[in-house]
Structures are given as C-alpha cells and as structure tokens.
Amino acid sequence: MKAVKTCLAVAAALALVSTAVPAQAEPPKNIVLVHGAWVDASGWKPVYDILTREGFNVTMVQEPETSFQDDVAAAKRVLDLQNGPTLLVGHSYGGSVITEAGTHPNVVGLVYVAAHAPDVGEDEAALGKKTPSILARTEGAIRKTPDGFTYLDPAAFPKLFAPDLPRERADFVARSQVLAAARVFSTPLTAAAWKTKPSWGIVAGSDQIINPDLERWYYARAKSDTIEIPGASHSVYESHPQEVAAVITAAARSADRYPAQAQK
C-alpha cells in the first residue's frame, strides 16, 4: 500500500510539468535547499541524494536562526555562489526565508515543502495564530531560553515534529536542535518572490507544526502547483524523500517554461 501511495504521489508531481507552456530557455540545474526552524540542513540528505543522482547541482543553506535577516542573508550568500538559474526550496520557516530571498536574480522558481509563504508586511507567527496548529494548542511544547531563543521540548519533538520517522532518528533530531531566536517568527517580510516567480507547494497531510489548512491557503494564494502527501508529518522532506524530490525535479525541469507570475 505504501508503494502504491508513493507511486501516485510521484506521478502527481511529474504531472505538474504537463501544464507548462513551451520552453524558452534551458531548465535550471542548480537547486538550493533551505531548512526550517529548530533543525539543520542534514535532514535534506535523503532528498539531496535523489536529486544529485538526477544530475542536479544541489546546495544546502545552513541558517544561523539568530534573526530573520541573518537567515535571508545566509540564503542569498549561497545563491550568489550559483553559476546560473536556480530553483529555491524551503521547508517550514524556510518558506519565509525563500519568499524574501527568492527575489535574487539567480532564482527562477520556488518550492514550498510544508512551508510558510507570507506576503509583504506579514509574518508567520501572526498567520499561524489565525489558523493554529496542534503545536500551537499544545501547552509547554515550545520552550524559551532566558536570552530569547526557542526550541521544542525534546520529549514532545518526536510526536509533534517527526512521528513518521524511526524513533531513534526522531530522538536524535530532537537532541540536535538549532535553537531559533523567537523574533525570527514575527519579523514582517519586505518581499514576496512568489508574486513574480512560479511556485510549487507540498502539503503535509498530517502536519502538526503548521496546520495543513494554512499550507493549502498559502499555496492557493500564491497560485502554486500543489500536491498533498496524505499522512505525512512536518518531517515530510525526510520521511517521504521520493515524493518531495519528485516535485522538486518536476519544478526544476519546468520552471523555465512558466511565464512570470506578475502576469497572473
């Protein structure tokens, strides 16, 4: 049954290409992956392995999570190193980062993986309060240090963030968290790249960190080509790497065929 669902999800991802208009340039070979809050780029390893086998030049951003501006700067620093058109991918809070950093001239498309996608003047904390997640309704799950950095209670992390990962792996990720400054979640965006560049979205059907309804709303507003992976947790990029990589691959191979979204 799992194999059937995987095949269906991959087929749906590849079907996104069929809506494209005739190609006008070479599709991007560069892919930059941006992680979310409380984790680091190592979780992208299963997706990275698949994409590199497909022939893409893949680079991960390691955000310091000290401020939203620092994280955007980290993403742009990596984008500066790319040698041509680049697809920019963000998970969770990384969606806010790519929304702002995606105005970089090397970026030709955006992929949101169980991610936030605010507009100019919006921040994900305020949007999350309007459509609260299970995390938001779980008292004491988010902890805060005296100097203003946040993390998930390690005991609650496997259940809330990564229930579909092997428990040993979920426990490791819980104990290797990157503490995120609380202010990163409430900093309003000054740019929204999804307004002018094509985008794709993946909804994690059983996400407890971001409400799946909020993910659907973000992607509908951005007019993103969207698929949903039923039963997937917030760790969808690590627990369902084949489906996630299929969407990224389809996006990279068709990003050059889409007109600017400013014309929508």
C-alpha positions in Angstrom: 0.0 0.0 0.0 2.8 2.4 0.9 4.5 1.7 -2.5 1.2 2.5 -4.3 0.8 5.8 -2.5 4.4 6.7 -3.3 3.9 5.9 -7.0 0.7 8.0 -7.0 2.4 10.9 -5.3 5.4 10.8 -7.7 3.1 10.6 -10.7 1.1 13.6 -9.4 4.4 15.5 -9.0 5.6 14.7 -12.5 2.1 15.6 -13.9 2.8 19.2 -12.8 5.1 19.5 -15.9 2.2 19.0 -18.3 0.6 22.4 -17.5 3.7 24.2 -18.7 4.0 26.3 -21.9 6.7 25.7 -24.5 10.2 26.1 -23.1 12.1 29.3 -23.8 15.4 28.5 -22.0 17.4 25.7 -20.5 15.9 24.5 -17.2 17.9 25.2 -14.1 20.5 22.7 -13.0 21.1 24.3 -9.6 18.9 23.6 -6.6 19.3 25.3 -3.2 17.6 23.7 -0.2 16.7 25.8 2.9 15.8 24.1 6.2 13.2 25.2 8.8 13.5 26.3 12.4 14.9 24.0 15.1 16.6 21.7 12.6 19.6 22.0 10.3 20.3 21.1 6.7 21.3 17.5 7.4 17.7 16.5 7.2 17.8 17.2 3.5 20.2 14.3 2.9 17.7 11.8 1.5 16.3 14.4 -0.9 19.8 15.5 -1.8 20.9 12.0 -2.7 18.0 11.6 -5.1 18.5 15.0 -6.7 22.2 14.5 -7.2 21.5 11.2 -8.9 19.2 13.1 -11.2 22.2 15.2 -12.2 21.3 18.4 -10.3 23.9 20.6 -8.6 22.4 20.7 -5.1 23.5 23.0 -2.2 22.1 23.3 1.3 21.9 26.6 3.3 22.7 26.4 7.0 20.8 29.3 8.6 22.1 30.5 11.9 18.5 31.1 13.1 19.7 34.2 15.0 17.4 36.6 13.2 15.3 36.6 10.0 17.7 39.0 8.3 20.6 36.7 9.1 18.8 33.7 7.7 17.9 35.5 4.5 21.5 36.8 4.2 22.7 33.2 4.6 20.4 32.0 1.7 21.4 34.9 -0.5 25.1 34.2 0.2 24.6 30.7 -1.2 22.6 31.9 -4.1 25.4 34.3 -5.0 27.6 31.2 -5.5 25.3 29.5 -8.0 26.5 29.6 -11.6 23.2 30.2 -13.3 19.4 29.7 -12.9 18.5 28.2 -9.6 15.4 26.6 -8.0 15.0 27.6 -4.4 13.3 25.2 -2.0 12.2 25.9 1.6 10.8 23.8 4.4 8.6 25.2 7.2 10.2 28.5 8.4 12.5 28.2 5.4 9.5 29.1 3.3 9.5 32.6 4.8 13.2 32.7 4.1 12.9 31.7 0.4 9.9 34.1 0.0 12.2 37.0 0.9 15.5 35.7 -0.6 13.8 34.4 -3.8 13.9 37.9 -5.3 17.6 37.1 -6.0 18.2 37.2 -9.8 19.5 33.6 -9.9 16.2 32.3 -8.7 13.7 31.1 -11.3 11.2 29.2 -9.2 10.3 28.4 -5.6 9.2 25.1 -4.0 7.4 25.2 -0.6 7.6 22.0 1.4 5.2 22.1 4.4 6.2 25.7 4.5 5.1 29.2 5.3 4.7 31.7 2.4 3.8 35.1 3.9 3.2 38.3 1.8 4.9 41.6 2.3 4.1 43.0 5.7 3.0 39.6 7.1 4.8 37.3 9.5 4.3 33.6 10.0 3.6 34.0 13.8 0.5 36.1 13.2 -0.7 34.0 10.3 -0.2 30.8 12.4 -2.4 32.3 15.2 -5.3 32.7 12.7 -5.0 29.0 11.7 -3.5 27.3 14.7 -1.7 24.0 14.5 -1.6 21.2 17.0 1.7 22.5 18.2 0.1 25.9 19.0 -2.5 24.2 21.1 0.0 22.0 23.0 0.8 23.8 26.2 4.5 23.9 27.1 5.8 22.3 23.9 7.7 25.3 22.8 10.4 26.3 25.3 12.3 29.5 25.5 15.7 30.3 26.9 16.4 33.4 29.1 18.0 35.2 26.1 15.0 34.7 23.8 15.8 31.5 21.8 13.2 28.9 21.3 13.2 25.1 20.9 10.8 22.2 21.1 10.6 20.1 24.2 12.8 17.1 23.3 10.2 14.8 24.8 7.4 16.2 22.7 9.5 16.6 19.5 9.2 13.0 18.1 5.4 13.1 18.4 4.8 16.6 17.1 7.5 17.1 14.5 8.5 13.7 13.3 6.0 10.9 14.2 6.7 9.2 10.8 10.4 8.9 11.3 12.1 6.0 13.0 12.1 6.8 16.7 15.8 6.6 17.0 16.2 9.2 14.3 13.4 11.4 15.7 15.1 11.4 19.1 18.4 12.4 17.5 16.9 15.3 15.7 15.2 16.4 18.9 18.5 16.4 20.7 20.4 18.2 17.9 18.0 21.1 17.6 19.2 24.5 16.4 17.7 27.0 18.8 15.9 29.7 16.9 15.5 33.3 18.1 11.9 34.0 18.9 11.9 37.1 16.7 12.6 35.1 13.5 8.9 34.1 13.5 7.5 37.6 14.0 9.6 39.6 11.6 7.4 41.0 8.7 8.5 40.3 5.2 9.7 43.0 2.9 9.4 41.0 -0.3 7.3 38.1 -1.6 9.0 36.3 -4.5 6.0 34.1 -5.2 4.3 37.1 -6.7 6.7 37.3 -9.6 8.2 33.8 -9.9 6.5 30.4 -10.4 6.0 28.3 -7.3 5.1 24.7 -6.3 3.8 23.5 -2.9 3.7 20.3 -0.9 1.1 19.9 1.8 2.0 17.5 4.6 -1.4 16.0 5.3 -0.8 15.2 9.0 1.4 18.2 9.8 1.2 19.1 13.5 3.7 22.0 13.4 1.9 24.0 10.6 -1.8 23.5 10.1 -2.2 21.8 6.7 -5.1 24.2 6.1 -2.7 27.1 6.4 -0.3 25.4 3.9 -3.2 24.9 1.5 -4.2 28.6 1.9 -0.7 29.8 1.3 -0.3 27.8 -1.9 -3.7 28.7 -3.2 -3.0 32.4 -2.7 0.4 32.1 -4.5 -1.2 30.1 -7.3 1.3 27.3 -6.7 1.1 24.0 -8.4 0.3 21.8 -5.3 0.3 18.2 -4.2 -0.6 16.8 -0.9 1.1 13.8 0.7 -1.6 12.1 3.0 -0.4 11.1 6.4 2.9 12.9 6.1 4.3 14.7 9.2 6.2 18.0 9.3 9.3 15.9 8.6 7.9 15.1 5.2 11.2 16.1 3.5 12.9 13.3 5.4 10.1 10.7 5.8 8.9 11.0 2.1 12.0 11.9 0.2 11.0 10.3 -3.0 7.7 12.3 -3.3 9.4 15.5 -2.3 12.3 15.0 -4.7 9.8 14.2 -7.5 8.1 17.6 -7.0 11.5 19.4 -6.9 12.6 17.6 -10.0 9.4 18.4 -11.9 9.6 22.0 -10.9 13.3 22.3 -11.9 12.5 20.8 -15.3 9.6 23.1 -16.0 10.5 26.4 -14.2 11.8 27.9 -17.4 8.5 27.2 -19.2 6.4 29.3 -16.9 5.7 33.0 -17.6 6.3 35.4 -14.7 3.6 35.3 -12.1 3.3 39.0 -12.2 1.1 38.3 -15.3 -1.4 36.2 -13.4 
